[in-house]
Amino acid sequence: MAEEEETREVLFPDWEGPDKTGLTIEQKSGGEIFVKEVKGESPAARSGKVYEGDQIVGATIYFDNMSSEETAELLKTLNRHKVGLKLQNKGEKSPYCSPSSTPCRPNISISDVDVNLKAPKVKGDMDMSQQIEGDIKPAEVDIKGPDTDI
């Protein structure tokens, strides 16, 4: 019996369905979907990563060149399935950003910030072109601001 391998992903940037990609797929009685045939000289065959007998266990669909109508319709057809969403927050550009909406990032502003830099004091004139011998300590930075709860 052949050993089960790890899943692999194959990207088809111009997917137009299994037929045009060069795949014949078949659904088995248990609900699994398998690649029945990979047609020669097809995008699937040229990828070198799709083989007859492969089980299709998942798909990632990119919305890059999809109309918003197609995207919304696709998402509406997915009922009780495992779905991973790629999300991006547009901040204030989001049409649904309001003070009560959870996904929007809160605006935080700090009015008073005390900055206190401590460094060794130098008295008199100092010629920076001369070599300095001894231990030089880096400046200490101590920045304090008001405590905030988010």
Backbone hydrogen bonds in HBPLUS format (Angstrom, degrees):
<---DONOR---> <-ACCEPTOR-->    atom                        ^
c    i                          cat <-CA-CA->   ^        H-A-AA   ^      H-
h    n   atom  resd res      DA  || num        DHA   H-A  angle D-A-AA Bond
n    s   type  num  typ     dist DA aas  dist angle  dist       angle   num
A0021-THR N   A0017-GLY O   3.22 MM   4  6.30 137.6  2.41 144.6 156.6     1
A0022-GLY N   A0018-PRO O   3.01 MM   4  6.10 117.9  2.41 138.6 152.6     2
A0023-LEU N   A0018-PRO O   2.75 MM   5  4.88 167.5  1.77 154.7 150.5     3
A0022-GLY N   A0019-ASP O   3.09 MM   3  5.19 146.8  2.21  99.0 109.1     4
A0044-ALA N   A0021-THR O   3.00 MM  23  5.79 153.4  2.07 169.1 168.1     5
A0039-LYS N   A0022-GLY O   2.83 MM  17  4.92 167.5  1.84 146.1 149.8     6
A0024-THR N   A0037-GLU O   2.92 MM  13  4.96 153.3  1.99 147.3 147.5     7
A0036-LYS N   A0024-THR O   2.65 MM  12  5.34 149.0  1.74 153.3 162.9     8
A0037-GLU N   A0024-THR O   3.22 MM  13  4.96 152.7  2.30 132.2 134.6     9
A0026-GLU N   A0034-PHE O   2.89 MM   8  5.40 157.4  1.94 153.1 159.9    10
A0034-PHE N   A0026-GLU O   2.90 MM   8  5.40 166.9  1.91 154.6 157.2    11
A0028-LYS N   A0032-GLU O   2.83 MM   4  5.44 165.0  1.85 164.3 168.8    12
A0031-GLY N   A0028-LYS O   2.93 MM   3  5.42 162.9  1.96 119.1 123.6    13
A0056-ILE N   A0033-ILE O   2.82 MM  23  5.56 162.3  1.85 149.1 155.3    14
A0035-VAL N   A0054-ASP O   2.78 MM  19  5.32 151.7  1.86 154.4 164.0    15
A0053-GLY N   A0035-VAL O   2.73 MM  18  5.26 175.6  1.73 155.4 156.9    16
A0042-SER N   A0039-LYS O   3.31 MM   3  5.75 138.7  2.49 136.4 133.1    17
A0046-ARG N   A0042-SER O   2.85 MM   4  6.09 166.2  1.87 163.2 167.2    18
A0047-SER N   A0043-PRO O   3.07 MM   4  6.17 135.0  2.28 138.4 148.7    19
A0048-GLY N   A0045-ALA O   3.11 MM   3  5.59 142.4  2.26 108.7 118.1    20
A0054-ASP N   A0051-TYR O   3.03 MM   3  5.67 156.5  2.09 140.8 140.9    21
A0066-MET N   A0063-PHE O   3.18 MM   3  5.05 170.8  2.19 112.9 113.4    22
A0071-THR N   A0067-SER O   2.98 MM   4  6.27 164.0  2.00 155.4 160.0    23
A0072-ALA N   A0068-SER O   2.93 MM   4  6.02 167.9  1.94 146.4 149.8    24
A0073-GLU N   A0069-GLU O   2.97 MM   4  6.10 161.9  2.00 148.3 153.6    25
A0074-LEU N   A0070-GLU O   2.92 MM   4  6.06 158.5  1.96 148.7 154.7    26
A0075-LEU N   A0071-THR O   3.01 MM   4  6.25 167.2  2.02 155.6 158.4    27
A0076-LYS N   A0072-ALA O   2.97 MM   4  6.14 147.8  2.07 144.9 154.1    28
A0077-THR N   A0073-GLU O   3.17 MM   4  6.42 136.0  2.38 141.4 151.5    29
A0077-THR N   A0074-LEU O   3.12 MM   3  5.34 134.5  2.34 100.4 112.4    30
A0078-LEU N   A0075-LEU O   3.32 MM   3  5.41 148.6  2.43  99.3 108.0    31
A0093-LYS N   A0090-LYS O   3.09 MM   3  5.25 150.1  2.18 133.1 127.9    32
A0094-SER N   A0091-GLY O   3.12 MM   3  5.68 164.4  2.15 115.1 120.0    33
A0101-SER N   A0098-SER O   3.03 MM   3  5.31 153.5  2.11 111.3 119.4    34
A0114-ASP N   A0144-LYS O   3.06 MM  30  5.45 145.5  2.19 165.3 171.8    35
A0144-LYS N   A0114-ASP O   3.10 MM  30  5.45 168.7  2.11 162.6 164.9    36
A0116-ASN N   A0142-ASP O   3.21 MM  26  5.44 155.2  2.27 144.3 151.1    37
A0142-ASP N   A0116-ASN O   3.27 MM  26  5.44 150.9  2.36 148.5 155.9    38
A0118-LYS N   A0140-GLU O   3.08 MM  22  5.23 178.0  2.08 158.0 158.5    39
A0140-GLU N   A0118-LYS O   2.92 MM  22  5.23 151.5  2.00 157.4 161.5    40
A0130-GLN N   A0127-ASP O   3.31 MM   3  5.95 160.8  2.35 114.1 118.9    41
